[in-house]
Amino acid sequence: MGSSKPATLIQGNAAKKKKKIFSLEVPIYMGPIISILAVFVFAPLLIILFYSFLKTGPYGEIVYEFTLQNISAVLGAGYGSVYLTSLYLAFQTNIICILLGYPLAYYIARYGGQWKVFLISMIVIPSWVAYLIRLYALKTIAGNKGIINSFLLNMGIISDPLEMLYTPFIVMVGLVYTWLPFMILPLHASLEGLDPSLLEAATDLGANPMRRFFRIILPLTRGGLIAGSILVFIPTLGDWLVPNLLGGSKVMMAGNLVANQFTVAGNVPVGSSLAIMLAATLILILYLALKWGGKEAMERLV
């Protein structure tokens, strides 16, 4: 009995020491991350939120008086159709990326073999090229005198160039082209962790490929699917460069709306209100996606 009491005290002291070390490690490891988020994410959002409640003077200057007119103006100015267009294009882009990315990620994970690194590199390396350069290249390819129209005209398939630029179609193509790798990589990571014996067991039990996919593969890779959807849908919804270069003035998305208020109209308070509405929408979508995707979605996202 006498020896058990000192042992208990030693264990208690060790637990307290471990807890103290852990309490010191958390600020050390998390401090830089929290500082970066505070400076580059939360502080700009707070500044934009502050400007959204200010007035605009007759000559475009900012009047430091509190008002709710900007929010009411944004809600009643017909901007809803632009937000709906943005949601539609983002949803369409996300679905197409899933339809293209899932089979490709599955093939690399199951049948890539010694070529896996090479195939993944072919997906990642184009993303190293500057975003703007890739979009200008796509704009040149899809132009009236671009590669596609030149080929079709030379083959006699068409008599007049196809009008592809400045249409919702080419904007959607540009969005898919830009964000498709961000769908493939999380899906590939999830499929790599899939136990092949589960598929073999399902095959032995008589499950056809369609049933194996919906009963085994899809549920077990849900986290990667949600993570990929977050990485595609959220930046697509706020994208302004793709619709600006490929859509011109004919295709307007929420990001263009915010940019125009800041740079063209010079109305910073209204632009801030639009930005806050867009940010609130994105945060809500992110919260719902992570809640539905669970822990695995967060792991694949990180």
C-alpha positions in Angstrom: 0.0 0.0 0.0 2.8 2.3 0.8 4.5 1.9 -2.5 1.4 2.4 -4.5 0.8 6.0 -3.2 4.2 7.3 -4.4 3.6 5.6 -7.8 0.2 7.4 -8.0 1.9 10.7 -7.2 4.6 10.1 -9.8 1.9 9.3 -12.4 0.0 12.4 -11.5 3.1 14.6 -11.7 3.9 13.0 -15.1 0.4 13.7 -16.4 0.5 17.3 -15.2 3.9 17.8 -16.8 2.7 16.3 -20.1 -0.4 18.5 -20.0 1.8 21.5 -19.4 4.1 20.6 -22.3 1.0 20.1 -24.5 -0.4 23.5 -23.5 2.9 25.1 -24.5 3.2 23.1 -27.8 -0.3 24.2 -29.1 0.6 28.0 -29.2 4.0 27.2 -30.8 2.6 25.0 -33.6 -0.7 26.8 -34.1 0.5 30.4 -33.5 2.0 31.0 -37.0 -1.1 29.5 -38.7 -3.5 31.6 -36.6 -1.4 34.7 -37.2 -1.4 34.2 -41.0 -5.2 33.6 -41.0 -5.8 36.6 -38.8 -3.6 38.9 -41.0 -4.5 37.7 -44.5 -8.1 36.3 -44.0 -10.0 37.7 -41.1 -8.5 41.2 -41.0 -9.4 41.9 -44.7 -12.9 40.5 -44.2 -13.4 42.8 -41.2 -12.1 45.8 -43.3 -14.5 44.9 -46.1 -17.4 44.5 -43.6 -16.6 47.9 -42.1 -16.7 49.6 -45.6 -20.0 47.9 -46.4 -21.8 50.0 -43.8 -20.4 53.4 -45.1 -21.9 55.9 -47.5 -20.7 57.0 -51.0 -20.5 60.7 -51.6 -21.7 62.5 -54.8 -18.2 62.3 -56.3 -17.5 58.7 -55.4 -15.7 59.5 -52.1 -16.3 57.4 -49.0 -18.4 59.1 -46.3 -17.7 57.7 -42.9 -21.3 57.5 -41.8 -23.1 54.3 -40.8 -25.9 53.2 -43.2 -27.7 50.0 -44.3 -28.5 51.5 -47.7 -25.8 49.5 -49.4 -27.2 46.1 -48.3 -30.8 47.1 -49.3 -29.4 48.4 -52.7 -27.6 45.2 -53.3 -30.7 43.1 -52.5 -33.0 45.1 -54.7 -30.7 46.1 -57.6 -31.2 43.0 -59.7 -27.9 41.4 -58.8 -29.7 38.2 -57.9 -29.7 37.0 -61.5 -25.9 37.4 -61.6 -25.5 35.3 -58.4 -27.8 32.7 -59.8 -25.7 32.5 -63.0 -22.6 32.1 -60.9 -24.2 29.3 -58.9 -25.3 27.6 -62.0 -21.9 27.8 -63.7 -20.1 26.7 -60.5 -22.5 23.8 -60.1 -22.1 22.8 -63.7 -18.4 23.0 -63.5 -18.3 20.9 -60.4 -20.5 18.2 -62.0 -18.3 18.1 -65.1 -15.1 17.9 -63.0 -16.6 14.9 -61.1 -17.6 13.1 -64.3 -14.2 13.6 -65.8 -12.1 13.4 -62.7 -13.6 10.3 -61.1 -12.9 7.8 -63.9 -9.4 9.3 -64.4 -8.5 9.1 -60.7 -9.9 5.6 -60.5 -7.9 4.4 -63.5 -4.7 5.9 -62.1 -5.3 4.4 -58.7 -6.2 0.9 -59.9 -4.3 0.5 -63.2 -1.6 3.1 -63.1 1.0 0.7 -61.8 4.5 2.0 -62.5 3.1 4.9 -64.4 1.2 6.5 -61.5 3.8 9.1 -60.7 4.0 10.1 -64.4 0.2 10.3 -64.8 -0.2 12.4 -61.7 2.7 14.6 -62.9 0.9 15.2 -66.2 -2.1 16.4 -64.2 -0.1 18.6 -61.8 2.6 20.1 -64.1 0.2 22.2 -66.2 -0.9 24.0 -63.0 2.6 25.3 -62.6 2.2 27.5 -65.7 0.8 30.9 -64.8 -3.0 31.0 -64.5 -3.2 34.0 -66.9 -1.0 32.5 -69.6 -3.1 29.3 -69.7 -6.3 31.3 -70.1 -4.8 33.4 -72.9 -3.7 30.2 -74.6 -7.2 28.9 -74.3 -8.6 32.1 -75.6 -6.3 31.9 -78.6 -7.3 28.3 -79.3 -11.0 29.1 -79.2 -10.8 32.3 -81.2 -12.2 32.8 -84.7 -8.8 32.2 -86.2 -7.7 29.8 -83.5 -6.6 26.1 -83.9 -10.2 24.7 -83.6 -11.8 26.9 -86.2 -8.8 26.7 -88.5 -8.9 22.9 -88.4 -12.7 22.7 -89.0 -12.5 25.2 -91.9 -9.6 23.4 -93.6 -11.4 20.1 -93.3 -14.5 21.7 -94.8 -16.7 20.7 -91.8 -17.8 24.3 -91.3 -18.0 27.3 -93.7 -18.0 30.1 -91.1 -15.9 30.2 -87.9 -17.7 29.0 -84.8 -18.5 31.8 -82.3 -17.0 30.2 -79.1 -15.5 33.2 -77.3 -17.7 35.3 -75.1 -20.2 32.6 -74.5 -21.3 30.7 -71.3 -19.9 27.5 -73.0 -16.3 28.7 -73.3 -16.5 30.2 -69.7 -17.5 26.8 -68.4 -14.7 25.1 -70.5 -12.2 27.5 -69.0 -13.4 26.9 -65.5 -13.3 23.1 -65.9 -9.8 23.4 -67.5 -8.6 25.5 -64.6 -10.0 23.6 -61.7 -10.1 19.9 -62.9 -6.8 18.9 -61.2 -8.2 20.0 -57.8 -10.9 17.4 -58.2 -8.7 14.6 -59.4 -6.1 14.8 -56.7 -8.4 14.3 -53.6 -10.3 11.6 -55.4 -7.1 9.8 -56.3 -6.0 10.0 -52.6 -9.3 8.5 -51.5 -9.2 5.7 -54.1 -5.6 4.9 -53.3 -6.7 4.1 -49.7 -9.5 1.8 -50.9 -9.0 -1.9 -50.0 -9.1 -4.0 -53.2 -10.3 -7.0 -51.3 -13.6 -5.3 -50.7 -14.2 -5.1 -54.5 -13.1 -8.7 -54.9 -15.5 -9.8 -52.2 -18.3 -7.8 -53.8 -17.5 -9.4 -57.2 -17.5 -12.9 -55.6 -21.0 -12.1 -54.1 -22.3 -11.3 -57.5 -22.3 -7.5 -57.5 -22.1 -5.9 -61.0 -19.7 -2.9 -61.6 -22.5 -0.4 -61.1 -23.5 -1.8 -57.8 -19.9 -2.1 -56.6 -19.5 1.6 -57.4 -22.6 2.9 -55.6 -22.4 0.4 -52.7 -18.7 0.3 -52.0 -16.5 2.8 -53.9 -18.7 5.9 -53.7 -19.4 5.7 -49.9 -15.8 5.0 -49.1 -14.5 7.8 -51.2 -17.1 10.4 -50.1 -14.5 12.4 -48.2 -12.4 12.8 -51.3 -15.4 13.7 -53.4 -16.5 16.4 -50.9 -13.0 17.8 -50.6 -12.6 17.9 -54.4 -16.0 19.6 -54.7 -15.0 22.2 -52.1 -11.7 22.9 -54.0 -13.6 23.3 -57.3 -17.0 24.8 -56.4 -15.9 27.6 -54.0 -13.1 29.2 -56.2 -15.3 28.8 -59.3 -18.2 30.7 -57.6 -15.8 33.6 -56.8 -13.8 33.5 -60.0 -13.6 36.7 -62.0 -10.6 36.2 -64.4 -12.1 33.3 -66.4 -15.4 35.1 -67.2 -13.6 38.4 -67.7 -11.1 37.0 -70.3 -13.3 34.4 -72.0 -16.8 35.8 -71.4 -16.1 39.5 -71.9 -19.0 41.7 -71.1 -21.5 39.0 -72.2 -21.0 36.6 -69.2 -21.1 38.2 -65.8 -20.4 36.3 -62.6 -20.4 37.4 -58.9 -16.6 37.9 -58.9 -16.9 40.3 -61.9 -19.7 42.2 -60.2 -17.5 42.8 -57.1 -14.5 43.8 -59.2 -16.5 46.2 -61.4 -17.8 48.0 -58.3 -14.3 48.5 -57.0 -12.4 49.3 -60.2 -14.9 50.6 -62.7 -17.8 52.2 -60.8 -15.5 53.2 -57.9 -18.3 52.4 -55.4 -16.3 50.8 -52.6 -19.2 50.5 -50.1 -21.5 48.7 -52.6 -18.6 46.6 -53.8 -17.8 45.7 -50.1 -21.5 44.7 -49.6 -21.4 42.4 -52.6 -18.2 40.9 -51.4 -19.6 40.2 -48.0 -22.7 38.5 -49.5 -20.4 36.4 -51.6 -18.1 35.5 -48.7 -21.1 34.6 -46.5 -22.4 32.3 -49.3 -19.1 30.6 -49.6 -18.7 30.2 -45.9 -22.1 28.6 -45.6 -21.4 26.2 -48.5 -18.0 25.3 -46.9 -19.7 24.6 -43.6 -22.4 22.4 -45.0 -19.9 20.5 -47.2 -17.5 19.8 -44.3 -20.4 18.8 -42.1 -21.7 16.4 -44.7 -18.2 15.1 -45.7 -17.0 14.6 -42.1 -13.4 14.1 -40.9 -12.2 12.4 -44.1 -13.2 15.5 -46.2 -11.2 17.7 -43.9 -8.2 15.4 -44.1 -8.3 15.3 -47.9 -8.8 19.1 -48.0 -5.8 19.8 -45.8 
